[in-house]
Amino acid sequence: MTVIDWLLDSDPSIRWQVMRDLLDVPAEQVSAERARVADEGWGAQLLALQAADGQWDGGVYDPAEGRDDDDPGQPWTATHHTLVLLRELGIDPTNEQARKAIARVRSQVKWDHGGQDYFDGEVEPCVNGMVVALGNYFGEDVQPLVDRLLGEQLDDGGWNCEAERSSTRSSFHTTICVLEGLLQHEQSTGASADVTAARHRAEEYLLERRMFRRLSTGEVADPDFTRFSFPTRWFYEVLRGLDYFRRATDTPDPRLTEALELVEKKRGPDGRWRLENTHPGRVHFEMEQEGEPSRWITLRALRVLRWAESHG
């Protein structure tokens, strides 16, 4: 079985992206496969877990209090991170089931601490970046949240959820969450000078650091940045950053070279990449095993390398 055959022998959420990003299958065939995400496999399972009040697992960012949970780490089963995963699976936002699910969120789900509507966002820019991505993906108006993020960009070009606690240095984690949100905003609503300028400043933040190094010393900022994961949740890692640049730019910047070489080095002798890092916490269901060959990582690595090689 070839690597492509192995990727296609999987969930619809992977298959449709392989067809689009690696095989250049005609758009109507890609759309037909993508439509299956809401009806089969992981996407259908997630939709089925939504409660009548619009929430997953009884909460917005965290599950309902009092849930018996012995799993270490942050739980990933509440509404926010379930919506993030649905977007990453690529569920068609025009699908009737998806539209009903989002309508429940829009009309009923409010943030726990402030009581504001879900798509109005909350206080942390990392979370708000994800809400901007979700809102634009599913056709919700999140312009006020975009404006807020533009006003919170730090002098070094990125963002940090600790800024409200006087931090003046940006965070890789927060910056990638906001970048993805702003890119989705422009792809959904059209480019605007202020959003484009903010994205380019934040892109420079990552590029100046070669995607995973400290600007001051050149050392690896965090070993986990070089370990590939899926779902990435709110965490930054090199492959997530490269996948952003693949979507955002036509031609790879030369400063991406080291990061791209890192991806290539991690290819196994069988042509596959392994799931190196999972983020502990309760999940709705496990998609892949840490340490084993990963279809998600392989898909993302292959499409990033294909993009880079096409401009080499």
N, C-alpha and C positions, 0 to 999 in steps of 0.2 A: 504494500500500500504506500503510495507516495504521500508526502506531507500534505499536499493539497487535498487528496482523497481523505486523509485522516481529518483534516479540518472540516471538510464537507460532511463527514459522518458524525454529526453533532447536532446541537440545538439550532433552531431557526435563527436565533439572535446572532450566532456566529456565522452560519451559512450565508445569510444575505450580505454580510459585510465582506466575506471572502469573495463572493460573486462580484461585488462592486469594486473593492479595493485591490484585489489580486488578479481577477480573471477578466475584468472589463466586460462583464455580461451585459447584454442590452437592458436598458432601464426598466422596461416593462416586466422582464423576468426577475430583476432585482426587487421590484415593488411587490410582485406576487409572493416572493419568498418572505419579504419583510412583513407582509400582512399576516403571516402565520405566527409571528411572535406573540400576538395577543391571544391566539387560540390554542397554541401548543407549547409545551415545555416551560421554561423558566418564566417567561413573560406572563403566560396564562396563570401559572401558579401564584405569582405576585398579585395579579389583579384579583384573583379569587380570595385573597387574604384581606382585602380591604373591608372594613366594617361599614355599616350603614351610616355612621357619623363621619365618614370620610377618612378616618384614621386607620393606620396600621399599628397593631400591638398597643393600642390604647393611649398613644402619646404622639407628640410632634417631633421633638428631637430625641427624646428618650422614651422608652416604653412606660406604661402606667406604673405608678409607684405600687410597691407591694407585690410585684411579680416575683415569683420564686425563681431566682436566676443565680446559679453557681458558676457560670462561665466567667473567666477573667476577662478584663478589658472592657471596652466600650460596646454596649449592645448596638446592633445595626438594624434592628427590626422595626423601629418606629417609622413614622410617616416620612420624614425628611429623607432619610437615607434609602428608604424603599423607592421613593420617587427618583432619586439620583440613579439608582440601579436600573430602573425602568428606562431612563433616558440612555444609559450606557448600553443596554440591550438593544436600543434602537427601535423601540416600539413606535409604530406609525402614529404620530400625534393626531392624525385625522381619523383614526380608527374609532368606531362608535363606542366600543368598550372603554378605550382610553379616554375619550371625551367625557363619558359619564363619570369615570373615576376622577378626572380633574375637576369636573363641575362640583362633585361632592367636596373636594378639597377647597375649592374657591369659596363655596357658600358656607362651609361649616367649620373648617379647621382654622384655629387661632393659636398663636404662640403662647406657650404656657406662662411665661413670666410677664409679658406685656399685654396680652389679650388682643394683639393686632392680627389682622388677617394674614394668612400664611404668605400670600404673594406680596404683601407689604414688607416682608423681611423682618429681621430683628436687629441686633446691635453689632454682631461680629462680622467683619468684612469677608472672612472665609465662608461663613454660612450664606451671607448675602450674595456672594459671587455665585454660589451654587443655585440659589433661588433665582437669580437673574438668568442663568443658563436654563433652568427648568421653565421659568415663566415664558421666555422667548420660544423655547422649543415647543411648548404646548399652547402658544398663542395668547398668553396673558400679558396684560400691560404692566410692565415693571419699570417704566421710565423713571419714576421718582427714585427707585432703588439704584438705578444706573447713575443718576445725578449725585446721589449720596456717595457712591463709591468713587466717583471722579473727584469729589471734594476730600476724600480720605487718603488719596495717594500720597505716599511719603516722599521726602526729598531724594531718596536714593532710587526712586522709580517704582517700588513695589508697595505692598500692603502688609500689615501685621495685625492680627487680632488682639495683640497686646498693646496696640497704640493707645487705647483708652486708659491703659495703666502706665502711660508715659514712655512706652517704647518708641524710639525714633529709627530703629533699624527694621528693614523689611524681613519677611519670612518667606522662604521658598514655598512652604505649604500654602499660606494665605495667598501669595502672589499667583500661583498657578490656578487656584480656585477662581480668583477674580478675572484673570486673563481668559479662562475658558468661558466665563459668563459674558464678558464684553465681546468676545469673538462671536458667540452665539447670537448676541444682541444685534451685531452688525450684519451677520448672515441672515437674520430673520427680518430685520426692519430696514436694512440699508446702512451703508457707511456714513459716519458723521465725523467731522474734523476733530472734535474734542475727544470722542471715544477712540478714534484711530491714533491720535497723539498719545493718549494715555496708554494704549496697548503697546505702542512702540517704545515708550519709556520703560515699561515693565519688561518687555522683551529684552531690552538692553541690560536690565538688572540680571537676567538669567545668562545672557550671552557673555557679559563681562566676567562672569564667574565660571564660564565654560560648562554651565549647566549643573555643576555639582561641587564646585570648589569655593573656598573662602577667598574673597577679594584681597584680604590683607596678607595672607600667607601662601595661598595657592594650595593648601591642604584640602583633602576631601572634607566637606562641611559636615557630612553625616554618612556613615557607611551604608545606612538604609537607603540613601539616595541612589546607590548603585545596585540595589537588589529589587528585582521586578515583582510587582504584585498586581492582582486583580481580584475583586474590585479595589481600586486605589483609595476609596473613601475620601477623606480630606487630606491625605498624605501626598507629598511630592515624591517623585522618583524620576530618574533620567528618562525612562521610556515614556512616561506621561508627558514630560516636557517636550520631548521630540515629537510625539504625536500631535501636540498642540501646534508646533511649528509646521508640521506637515499640512495641517488644515489651514494655517494662517498665511503661509508664504509660498510663493512659487519656487524660489530658488534657495537652497540651504545656505545659511551664513557659514563662512569658513570656520567660525568659532564653535560650530557644532561637531567638528571633525572628531575630537576626542570622545565625545559622547556616542557618536555613531560607531566608532571603533569599539567602544565598550559593548555595545549591543552585538556587534558581529562576533566578538570574542566569546560571548555567552551562548552562541549557537552550538548545540550538541552535535556529535558525529552523525546522529540520525537526522539532522536538519531541524530539530525541534528545540524549543526553549523550555526551561522548567519554571514552575511557580516557586519563586525563591522566598517570598515573604507574604504572610497573611497578617491581617490586623485583628488581634484577639477580640472576641466578643460574640455574643449570641447572633446567629443568622437565621433567616427563614429556612434555608437549606444550603447545603454545601455543593458548589458547582465543580470544584477541582481540589485535588489534594496537594498540599505544600510538599515540595521536593520532587513531584512527579511532572512529566511532560505536560505542558499547559497549552491548550488550544488558544486561550485568550492571549497569553503572552506571545505565542508564536504568530498569531494573526497580527498583533500590533507591531511586533518586531519586523515581520516581513514587509508590511506596508510602509513602515518608516524607511527601511533600507531600500525598498523599491523606489520610493520618492527621491531619496538621496542619489541613488545610482542613475536615475533618469536625468539628473542634472549634473552628473559627474563629467 
